[in-house]
Amino acid sequence: MQSNHNCDLKEDSSAGSLPAGQRGAGLEHSREASDQAGPSPFGEKAHFFDEKSPLQQMPWLRQIQSEHEMALLMEAARADGHGVISATHLVQKDGELVGYASIGAVPLLFTWLHTKKVRARETLGLLNTVEAVAAGKGARLVCMPCEESSPLFKYMESFGCTPAGGPYRLFYKRLA
């Protein structure tokens, strides 16, 4: 299939364990694009825009197409001292892999339970139910923010949760 970014997408058998929307496409670029472009982590001289194009010099986002691209992303992030959590999209700039985004891949679970009216054992049961609902919707990973002042904070790891690093502050933004 020919794309409007001067590259051809070709079947990639290494994409077998990716979600259905991400299977079956690895990058193979046309000779014309390869002749005009420099080195890239996606293969020798692999670019989507003409080297002189202002678009080539701006960071841009596109969906991950294969396990090979995921492996390249993990390698690049590790080399920069970062990890990768449920990446769905790559960020490229000047033909180089410079980041990723995880868009809608990890459900973010918010809860509130009354501190005096819900006991610890009930809380654990309810959290298990919330996780089961998320798993029933196809989630393989969930993120549960927990304030340090919460009575649950000291138990989160014993509930099977892994700290994601940090410290972080969670920000939200309403979209139109």
DOPA-844137 format. One line per field, with one value per residue: residue number from 0; residue in three letters; y, z, x of N, C-alpha, C in turn. Coordinates in nm, 3 decimals. Atoms other than C-alpha are relative to their C-alpha. Example, Ala and Ser with C-alpha at 12.3 -4.5 7.8 and 13.67 -1.06 7.14 Angstrom:
2
i = (0  1)
aa = (Ala  Ser)
ny = (-0.119  -0.119)
nz = (0.000  -0.006)
nx = (0.089  -0.082)
cay = (-0.450  -0.106)
caz = (0.780  0.714)
cax = (1.230  1.367)
cy = (0.120  0.109)
cz = (0.000  0.073)
cx = (0.090  -0.077)
This chain:
176
i = (0  1  2  3  4  5  6  7  8  9  10  11  12  13  14  15  16  17  18  19  20  21  22  23  24  25  26  27  28  29  30  31  32  33  34  35  36  37  38  39  40  41  42  43  44  45  46  47  48  49  50  51  52  53  54  55  56  57  58  59  60  61  62  63  64  65  66  67  68  69  70  71  72  73  74  75  76  77  78  79  80  81  82  83  84  85  86  87  88  89  90  91  92  93  94  95  96  97  98  99  100  101  102  103  104  105  106  107  108  109  110  111  112  113  114  115  116  117  118  119  120  121  122  123  124  125  126  127  128  129  130  131  132  133  134  135  136  137  138  139  140  141  142  143  144  145  146  147  148  149  150  151  152  153  154  155  156  157  158  159  160  161  162  163  164  165  166  167  168  169  170  171  172  173  174  175)
aa = (Met  Gln  Ser  Asn  His  Asn  Cys  Asp  Leu  Lys  Glu  Asp  Ser  Ser  Ala  Gly  Ser  Leu  Pro  Ala  Gly  Gln  Arg  Gly  Ala  Gly  Leu  Glu  His  Ser  Arg  Glu  Ala  Ser  Asp  Gln  Ala  Gly  Pro  Ser  Pro  Phe  Gly  Glu  Lys  Ala  His  Phe  Phe  Asp  Glu  Lys  Ser  Pro  Leu  Gln  Gln  Met  Pro  Trp  Leu  Arg  Gln  Ile  Gln  Ser  Glu  His  Glu  Met  Ala  Leu  Leu  Met  Glu  Ala  Ala  Arg  Ala  Asp  Gly  His  Gly  Val  Ile  Ser  Ala  Thr  His  Leu  Val  Gln  Lys  Asp  Gly  Glu  Leu  Val  Gly  Tyr  Ala  Ser  Ile  Gly  Ala  Val  Pro  Leu  Leu  Phe  Thr  Trp  Leu  His  Thr  Lys  Lys  Val  Arg  Ala  Arg  Glu  Thr  Leu  Gly  Leu  Leu  Asn  Thr  Val  Glu  Ala  Val  Ala  Ala  Gly  Lys  Gly  Ala  Arg  Leu  Val  Cys  Met  Pro  Cys  Glu  Glu  Ser  Ser  Pro  Leu  Phe  Lys  Tyr  Met  Glu  Ser  Phe  Gly  Cys  Thr  Pro  Ala  Gly  Gly  Pro  Tyr  Arg  Leu  Phe  Tyr  Lys  Arg  Leu  Ala)
ny = (-0.116  -0.122  -0.107  -0.133  -0.047  0.048  0.130  0.115  0.086  0.138  0.097  0.031  0.115  -0.011  -0.079  0.090  -0.017  -0.134  -0.009  0.009  -0.126  -0.031  0.111  0.017  -0.101  -0.043  -0.108  0.014  -0.128  0.000  -0.036  -0.145  -0.056  0.044  -0.072  -0.139  -0.010  0.048  0.116  -0.002  0.124  0.090  0.063  -0.090  -0.110  0.010  -0.124  -0.014  -0.127  -0.044  -0.050  -0.146  -0.041  -0.045  0.105  0.096  -0.053  -0.015  0.127  0.042  0.119  0.098  0.125  0.108  0.093  0.137  0.032  -0.051  -0.141  -0.003  0.034  -0.119  -0.101  0.039  -0.020  -0.144  -0.054  0.052  -0.073  -0.135  0.012  0.005  0.123  -0.012  0.059  0.011  -0.093  0.022  -0.089  -0.045  -0.139  -0.010  -0.134  0.012  0.140  0.076  0.031  -0.089  0.012  0.080  -0.034  0.108  -0.068  0.086  0.140  0.038  -0.066  -0.072  0.028  -0.091  0.052  -0.063  0.082  -0.071  0.046  0.054  0.089  0.115  0.062  0.036  0.123  -0.038  -0.077  0.094  0.068  -0.095  -0.023  0.119  -0.009  -0.105  0.057  0.102  -0.072  -0.049  0.116  0.042  -0.091  0.023  -0.060  0.090  -0.082  -0.117  -0.096  -0.048  -0.102  0.011  -0.104  0.050  -0.019  0.100  0.116  0.114  -0.018  0.095  0.136  0.014  0.106  0.130  0.028  0.041  -0.118  -0.033  -0.145  -0.035  -0.097  -0.126  -0.034  -0.065  -0.066  0.034  -0.116  0.033  -0.108  0.027  -0.019  -0.046)
nz = (0.000  0.012  -0.088  0.051  -0.062  0.079  -0.046  0.022  -0.116  0.044  -0.103  -0.090  -0.077  -0.140  -0.073  -0.042  -0.132  -0.017  0.012  0.139  0.070  0.021  0.068  0.142  0.081  -0.036  0.091  0.111  0.068  0.144  0.035  0.012  -0.135  -0.058  0.064  -0.046  -0.146  -0.073  -0.087  -0.092  -0.077  0.063  0.114  0.071  0.076  -0.004  -0.037  0.060  0.067  0.066  -0.097  -0.004  -0.042  -0.140  -0.076  -0.041  -0.113  -0.114  -0.057  0.041  -0.067  0.081  -0.070  0.010  0.101  -0.010  -0.118  0.029  -0.041  -0.146  -0.050  0.024  -0.097  -0.132  0.004  0.000  -0.131  -0.097  0.023  -0.053  -0.143  -0.024  0.030  0.090  -0.060  0.088  0.112  0.116  0.108  0.002  0.035  0.082  0.038  0.089  0.033  -0.117  -0.104  -0.112  -0.109  0.021  -0.076  -0.028  0.014  -0.028  -0.016  -0.141  -0.072  -0.122  -0.094  -0.113  -0.096  -0.132  -0.096  -0.128  -0.091  -0.125  0.026  0.079  -0.067  0.086  0.074  0.101  0.100  0.085  0.085  0.100  0.096  0.086  0.091  0.098  0.089  0.082  0.101  0.097  0.074  0.085  0.115  0.080  -0.058  -0.050  -0.097  -0.045  -0.080  -0.111  -0.082  -0.143  -0.075  -0.115  -0.121  -0.001  -0.085  0.084  0.064  -0.049  0.039  0.145  0.051  -0.045  0.087  0.130  0.081  0.010  0.015  0.135  -0.007  -0.053  -0.023  0.108  -0.026  0.105  0.054  0.095  0.088  0.068  0.144  0.052)
nx = (0.084  -0.080  0.046  -0.030  -0.125  -0.111  -0.050  0.087  0.017  -0.006  0.032  -0.109  0.044  -0.041  0.099  0.106  0.058  0.053  0.145  0.045  -0.017  -0.140  -0.065  -0.011  -0.067  -0.134  -0.035  -0.092  0.013  -0.029  -0.138  -0.009  -0.011  -0.126  -0.110  -0.001  -0.002  -0.116  0.022  0.113  0.007  0.095  -0.065  -0.089  0.059  0.146  0.068  0.131  0.008  -0.121  -0.097  0.004  0.133  0.012  0.068  -0.102  -0.075  0.090  0.042  0.134  0.052  0.071  0.025  -0.099  0.047  -0.052  -0.081  -0.135  0.000  0.008  -0.134  -0.085  0.043  -0.049  -0.145  -0.027  0.038  -0.098  -0.125  0.019  0.028  0.144  0.071  0.114  0.120  0.117  -0.009  0.087  -0.044  -0.139  -0.028  -0.120  -0.047  -0.115  -0.020  -0.045  0.096  -0.031  0.097  0.120  0.119  0.092  0.129  0.115  -0.039  0.003  0.108  -0.036  0.109  0.018  0.098  0.014  0.073  0.010  -0.106  0.056  0.114  -0.044  -0.115  -0.114  0.031  0.098  -0.074  -0.074  0.098  0.049  -0.108  -0.005  0.114  -0.033  -0.100  0.066  0.077  -0.097  -0.050  0.110  0.003  -0.120  -0.121  -0.103  -0.074  0.076  -0.074  0.082  -0.065  0.030  -0.070  -0.076  0.082  0.107  -0.026  -0.035  -0.131  -0.101  0.038  0.014  -0.088  0.050  0.115  -0.052  -0.032  -0.142  -0.020  -0.042  -0.108  0.054  0.141  0.072  0.128  0.094  0.070  0.105  0.043  0.127  -0.003  0.130)
cay = (0.000  0.341  0.623  0.995  1.019  0.871  0.524  0.179  -0.029  -0.399  -0.703  -0.776  -1.124  -1.013  -0.815  -1.121  -1.029  -0.666  -0.562  -0.603  -0.234  -0.243  -0.568  -0.630  -0.322  -0.266  0.019  -0.013  0.313  0.387  0.423  0.785  0.862  0.657  0.832  1.172  1.087  1.019  0.744  0.658  0.409  0.260  0.143  0.290  0.628  0.586  0.917  1.011  1.363  1.513  1.602  1.971  1.979  2.185  1.894  1.668  1.896  1.908  1.636  1.434  1.149  0.827  0.493  0.209  -0.040  -0.345  -0.521  -0.420  -0.053  -0.123  -0.283  0.020  0.249  0.055  0.063  0.439  0.516  0.296  0.472  0.804  0.671  0.617  0.328  0.265  0.204  0.088  0.292  0.331  0.606  0.704  1.057  1.124  1.435  1.471  1.101  0.996  0.833  1.093  0.982  0.806  0.855  0.611  0.720  0.543  0.225  0.229  0.292  0.546  0.439  0.699  0.590  0.737  0.530  0.679  0.660  0.576  0.380  0.138  -0.108  -0.212  -0.563  -0.410  -0.171  -0.456  -0.641  -0.329  -0.261  -0.621  -0.565  -0.241  -0.422  -0.708  -0.460  -0.302  -0.646  -0.736  -0.434  -0.563  -0.379  -0.557  -0.277  -0.009  0.302  0.395  0.729  0.720  1.018  0.963  1.088  0.808  0.528  0.289  0.430  0.203  -0.104  -0.039  -0.264  -0.545  -0.513  -0.603  -0.247  -0.140  0.218  0.387  0.604  0.964  1.159  1.278  1.521  1.422  1.691  1.682  1.892  1.906  1.863  2.021)
caz = (0.000  -0.093  0.164  0.112  0.307  0.035  0.190  0.127  0.408  0.376  0.571  0.876  1.026  1.350  1.448  1.557  1.923  1.868  1.911  1.594  1.508  1.514  1.323  0.981  0.882  0.895  0.726  0.385  0.211  -0.158  -0.330  -0.404  -0.034  0.067  -0.185  -0.042  0.328  0.586  0.851  1.075  1.356  1.135  0.876  0.652  0.516  0.630  0.633  0.557  0.433  0.192  0.385  0.300  0.411  0.725  0.828  0.847  1.108  1.336  1.586  1.465  1.595  1.428  1.542  1.611  1.325  1.432  1.713  1.542  1.589  1.952  2.007  1.850  2.075  2.387  2.288  2.220  2.546  2.747  2.589  2.708  3.062  3.027  3.018  2.794  2.932  2.692  2.395  2.110  1.903  1.807  1.793  1.516  1.443  1.160  1.082  1.435  1.705  1.985  2.200  2.234  2.355  2.517  2.405  2.566  2.624  3.005  3.189  3.466  3.768  4.009  4.324  4.645  4.943  5.270  5.525  5.817  5.650  5.429  5.597  5.459  5.362  5.178  5.002  4.874  4.745  4.569  4.410  4.284  4.132  3.964  3.821  3.698  3.519  3.353  3.255  3.115  2.886  2.758  2.988  3.058  3.279  3.491  3.658  4.002  4.142  4.522  4.739  5.007  5.263  5.170  5.428  5.132  5.018  5.240  5.114  4.739  4.676  4.886  4.661  4.368  4.244  4.127  4.185  3.849  3.967  4.048  4.242  3.995  4.003  3.805  3.579  3.385  3.104  2.978  2.603  2.395)
cax = (0.000  0.139  0.123  0.135  0.462  0.681  0.707  0.564  0.417  0.490  0.375  0.594  0.560  0.728  0.415  0.218  0.172  0.074  -0.291  -0.497  -0.480  -0.101  -0.036  0.100  0.296  0.668  0.848  1.003  1.071  1.079  1.415  1.342  1.290  1.593  1.815  1.718  1.738  2.009  2.045  1.751  1.690  1.417  1.667  1.928  1.815  1.453  1.263  0.905  0.970  1.220  1.537  1.490  1.126  1.049  0.824  1.130  1.286  0.980  0.890  0.592  0.383  0.271  0.135  0.380  0.358  0.562  0.743  1.068  0.976  0.883  1.226  1.397  1.193  1.287  1.655  1.648  1.465  1.703  2.003  1.855  1.794  1.418  1.176  0.876  0.527  0.255  0.373  0.126  0.294  0.650  0.788  1.040  1.247  1.497  1.444  1.544  1.337  1.314  1.020  0.689  0.335  0.097  -0.249  -0.542  -0.343  -0.348  -0.673  -0.630  -0.836  -0.963  -1.144  -1.275  -1.381  -1.497  -1.215  -1.449  -1.729  -1.531  -1.294  -0.952  -1.073  -1.370  -1.135  -0.918  -1.225  -1.354  -1.013  -1.008  -1.353  -1.242  -0.938  -1.159  -1.387  -1.082  -0.947  -1.290  -1.260  -0.925  -0.683  -0.356  -0.221  -0.387  -0.257  -0.389  -0.274  -0.255  -0.169  0.094  -0.160  -0.404  -0.440  -0.394  -0.059  0.152  -0.039  -0.032  0.270  0.119  -0.192  0.036  0.092  0.438  0.555  0.602  0.888  0.840  0.758  0.497  0.212  -0.091  -0.236  -0.558  -0.699  -1.055  -1.082  -1.355)
cy = (0.123  0.106  0.134  0.058  -0.058  -0.129  -0.107  -0.077  -0.142  -0.091  -0.035  -0.114  0.009  0.072  -0.086  0.026  0.142  -0.003  0.009  0.129  0.035  -0.109  0.027  0.108  0.031  0.104  -0.046  0.121  -0.011  0.041  0.150  0.064  -0.037  0.075  0.143  0.013  -0.057  -0.117  0.021  -0.128  -0.100  -0.070  0.104  0.101  -0.004  0.129  0.003  0.128  0.028  0.067  0.152  0.053  0.049  -0.104  -0.102  0.045  0.021  -0.138  -0.034  -0.138  -0.092  -0.131  -0.101  -0.108  -0.144  -0.019  0.048  0.148  0.014  -0.030  0.118  0.110  -0.032  0.021  0.149  0.062  -0.042  0.076  0.143  -0.003  -0.004  -0.139  0.030  -0.072  0.008  0.100  -0.039  0.078  0.038  0.150  0.000  0.146  -0.019  -0.147  -0.086  -0.021  0.082  -0.009  -0.092  0.061  -0.129  0.065  -0.100  -0.145  -0.049  0.073  0.063  -0.014  0.101  -0.061  0.092  -0.096  0.072  -0.059  -0.062  -0.105  -0.122  -0.055  -0.042  -0.124  0.029  0.077  -0.092  -0.072  0.092  0.030  -0.119  0.002  0.104  -0.053  -0.105  0.065  0.052  -0.115  -0.052  0.088  -0.008  0.060  -0.108  0.069  0.113  0.090  0.053  0.103  -0.019  0.104  -0.061  0.012  -0.102  -0.114  -0.123  0.005  -0.107  -0.146  -0.025  -0.111  -0.138  -0.039  -0.043  0.116  0.028  0.151  0.030  0.097  0.125  0.069  0.076  0.081  -0.033  0.126  -0.049  0.125  -0.041  0.030  0.035  -0.112)
cz = (0.000  0.092  -0.059  0.061  -0.069  0.054  -0.033  0.130  -0.051  0.118  0.083  0.091  0.146  0.083  0.058  0.136  0.027  -0.007  -0.148  -0.078  -0.031  -0.077  -0.147  -0.080  0.058  -0.102  -0.106  -0.087  -0.147  -0.025  -0.007  0.137  0.062  -0.059  0.053  0.149  0.060  0.090  0.097  0.082  -0.060  -0.121  -0.072  -0.083  -0.003  0.054  -0.068  -0.079  -0.071  0.104  0.016  0.051  0.145  0.086  0.053  0.128  0.124  0.061  -0.047  0.053  -0.102  0.077  -0.024  -0.090  0.017  0.130  -0.019  0.041  0.151  0.061  -0.019  0.100  0.138  0.010  0.009  0.135  0.107  -0.012  0.054  0.149  0.035  -0.031  -0.096  0.065  -0.101  -0.115  -0.112  -0.121  0.018  -0.026  -0.074  -0.026  -0.082  -0.032  0.116  0.096  0.124  0.114  -0.036  0.077  0.021  0.005  0.020  0.026  0.144  0.068  0.130  0.095  0.114  0.091  0.120  0.084  0.134  0.101  0.128  -0.024  -0.085  0.063  -0.101  -0.084  -0.111  -0.114  -0.096  -0.095  -0.109  -0.105  -0.095  -0.102  -0.109  -0.101  -0.093  -0.110  -0.109  -0.086  -0.096  -0.123  -0.082  0.057  0.049  0.106  0.041  0.081  0.107  0.080  0.146  0.074  0.119  0.128  0.010  0.096  -0.081  -0.052  0.044  -0.037  -0.151  -0.057  0.043  -0.077  -0.139  -0.093  0.004  -0.011  -0.139  -0.001  0.066  0.089  -0.118  0.057  -0.119  -0.043  -0.092  -0.078  -0.067  -0.149  -0.050  -0.049)
cx = (0.089  -0.055  0.036  0.127  0.122  0.060  -0.101  -0.009  -0.009  -0.030  0.124  -0.045  0.040  -0.104  -0.111  -0.060  -0.046  -0.151  -0.039  0.020  0.144  0.073  0.023  0.070  0.135  0.040  0.097  -0.021  0.039  0.145  0.017  0.016  0.134  0.119  0.013  0.028  0.127  -0.035  -0.115  0.001  -0.097  0.059  0.082  -0.079  -0.153  -0.061  -0.136  -0.013  0.132  0.090  -0.007  -0.134  0.003  -0.069  0.099  0.069  -0.086  -0.029  -0.141  -0.030  -0.066  -0.011  0.112  -0.057  0.047  0.075  0.144  0.009  -0.008  0.137  0.095  -0.033  0.057  0.152  0.035  -0.032  0.100  0.132  -0.007  -0.039  -0.148  -0.054  -0.114  -0.117  -0.114  -0.001  -0.095  0.049  0.147  0.005  0.132  0.031  0.126  0.031  0.047  -0.115  0.036  -0.102  -0.115  -0.115  -0.080  -0.139  -0.113  0.034  -0.010  -0.115  0.051  -0.118  0.001  -0.107  -0.007  -0.081  0.006  0.097  -0.055  -0.108  0.034  0.127  0.107  -0.031  -0.102  0.068  0.073  -0.096  -0.053  0.107  0.014  -0.114  0.026  0.101  -0.062  -0.085  0.094  0.053  -0.107  -0.015  0.128  0.128  0.095  0.084  -0.093  0.091  -0.094  0.077  -0.042  0.083  0.073  -0.080  -0.114  0.036  0.041  0.143  0.100  -0.031  0.001  0.089  -0.048  -0.127  0.045  0.034  0.150  0.013  0.057  0.117  -0.051  0.100  -0.060  -0.115  -0.087  -0.074  -0.110  -0.039  -0.129  0.016  -0.138  -0.086)
